[in-house]
Amino acid sequence: MSDLVYLKNLMTDPRCTRQRDVWSNISGTTVHRRDDGLYQYNGPSDGALAIFVWGSNRTVPPVQDVSVGDVVFAKFTPADASCDVESSTIVLSGDGWVAARRNILTNMSLHFSNGASVTLERCAHYTPETWEKVREMYETGSLELPYFDYKTMPLGGGYSS
């Protein structure tokens, strides 16, 4: 008999319909809500763009609910945008998405290169245990991306080990 393991995406807004905080090393960053309810984040042409997907930079210390060892995921367009995840090690990535494991407790944001204009489409936050199951489901083809929410979880709503 197999044990049923319940998986949970810890993000409260996995479909990115809430505007995120942004930062840039120079002025000129803009954000606007698109007709589909998602937000487009535009960095200055000669400055970096950081999007605080998994917390806020408006408090001291910054609000970050992601523990060391947890894995975060973000999907964005355009798919060829070059990005990195602050305070983390990238564990998987593809065209227009990245998954990273948090290394240290400090600011954590999605960083894009100069002049980036990106739309955040999906995001996730997983415990290490959930991430291992999500990664396995992705690698075996049960998930199209290492991501799920209430609309994209495979039939059955969990993972049978």
C-alpha positions in Angstrom: 0.0 0.0 0.0 1.4 3.4 -0.9 1.4 6.5 1.3 -0.2 9.6 0.0 1.9 12.7 0.3 0.2 16.1 0.1 1.9 18.8 -1.8 1.5 22.5 -1.1 2.5 25.6 -2.9 3.0 28.0 0.0 2.5 31.2 -2.2 -0.6 33.1 -1.4 -0.7 34.6 -4.9 0.8 31.9 -7.2 -0.8 33.4 -10.3 0.9 36.8 -9.7 -2.2 39.0 -9.8 -0.9 41.2 -6.9 1.8 43.8 -7.7 5.2 43.0 -6.2 7.8 45.4 -4.8 10.6 46.4 -7.1 14.1 47.8 -6.7 16.7 49.2 -9.1 20.1 50.7 -8.5 19.0 53.8 -10.4 15.6 55.6 -10.9 13.4 54.8 -13.8 11.6 51.6 -12.8 8.0 51.4 -13.8 5.2 48.9 -13.2 1.8 48.6 -14.9 -1.1 46.3 -14.7 -1.9 44.6 -18.0 -5.4 43.8 -19.3 -5.0 40.1 -18.2 -4.5 41.2 -14.6 -0.7 40.5 -14.5 1.9 43.1 -14.0 4.7 44.2 -16.3 7.9 45.3 -14.6 10.2 47.6 -16.5 13.7 48.3 -15.4 15.8 51.3 -16.5 17.9 50.8 -19.7 21.1 51.2 -17.8 20.2 49.7 -14.4 19.3 46.3 -12.9 15.7 45.3 -12.0 14.9 43.3 -8.9 11.4 42.0 -8.2 10.5 40.9 -4.7 8.4 37.9 -5.7 8.5 36.0 -2.4 8.4 38.9 0.1 8.7 42.6 0.6 11.6 45.0 0.7 9.5 47.8 2.4 10.1 46.7 6.0 13.3 46.4 8.1 14.2 43.6 8.1 12.6 42.7 4.8 9.6 40.3 5.1 10.7 37.0 3.8 8.7 33.8 4.5 11.1 31.6 2.7 13.4 29.6 5.0 17.0 28.5 4.2 16.7 25.3 2.2 13.3 26.1 0.7 12.9 26.2 -3.1 11.2 29.0 -5.0 10.0 29.1 -8.6 9.1 31.9 -11.0 7.8 31.9 -14.5 8.1 35.1 -16.6 8.0 36.5 -20.1 9.8 37.1 -22.3 11.3 33.6 -22.0 14.8 34.8 -23.0 15.1 37.3 -20.2 18.4 36.7 -18.3 17.7 36.4 -14.5 19.2 35.2 -11.2 17.7 34.7 -7.8 19.3 36.7 -5.0 20.6 34.7 -1.9 19.9 31.4 -3.7 21.4 28.7 -5.9 19.5 27.9 -9.1 18.6 24.2 -9.1 16.6 24.0 -12.4 15.8 26.5 -15.1 14.3 26.6 -18.6 13.0 29.1 -21.1 11.2 31.7 -19.0 11.4 30.0 -15.6 13.7 29.4 -12.8 13.7 27.3 -9.6 16.2 28.2 -6.8 17.1 26.9 -3.3 17.5 29.7 -0.7 21.1 29.8 0.8 21.0 32.6 3.4 18.5 34.8 5.2 18.8 38.2 3.5 17.0 40.0 0.7 15.6 37.5 -1.8 14.5 38.8 -5.2 14.4 37.9 -8.9 17.2 39.9 -10.6 17.1 40.9 -14.3 19.8 42.5 -16.4 19.8 46.1 -17.6 16.8 47.3 -19.5 14.7 44.3 -18.7 10.9 44.4 -19.2 9.3 41.3 -17.8 5.9 40.0 -16.8 5.7 37.7 -13.8 3.2 34.9 -14.6 3.5 32.2 -11.9 5.4 31.7 -8.7 5.8 29.1 -6.1 7.4 28.4 -2.7 8.1 24.8 -1.6 9.5 23.1 1.5 12.5 20.9 0.7 10.3 17.8 1.0 7.6 19.1 -1.4 10.3 20.3 -3.8 11.7 16.8 -4.2 8.2 15.4 -5.1 7.5 18.4 -7.5 10.9 17.9 -9.1 10.2 14.2 -9.6 6.8 14.9 -11.1 8.3 17.4 -13.5 11.1 15.1 -14.5 8.7 12.2 -15.2 6.4 14.4 -17.2 3.5 14.6 -14.7 4.0 18.4 -14.5 4.7 20.6 -17.5 6.8 22.9 -15.2 8.0 22.4 -11.7 4.9 24.4 -10.6 1.3 23.8 -9.6 -1.6 25.7 -8.2 -5.2 24.8 -7.7 -5.9 24.9 -11.4 -2.8 22.9 -12.6 -2.3 20.1 -10.0 -2.6 16.7 -11.8 -5.8 14.8 -11.1 -5.8 13.3 -7.7 -4.4 16.5 -6.1 -1.4 14.8 -4.5 1.5 12.5 -5.1 1.4 8.8 -4.5 4.8 7.5 -3.5 
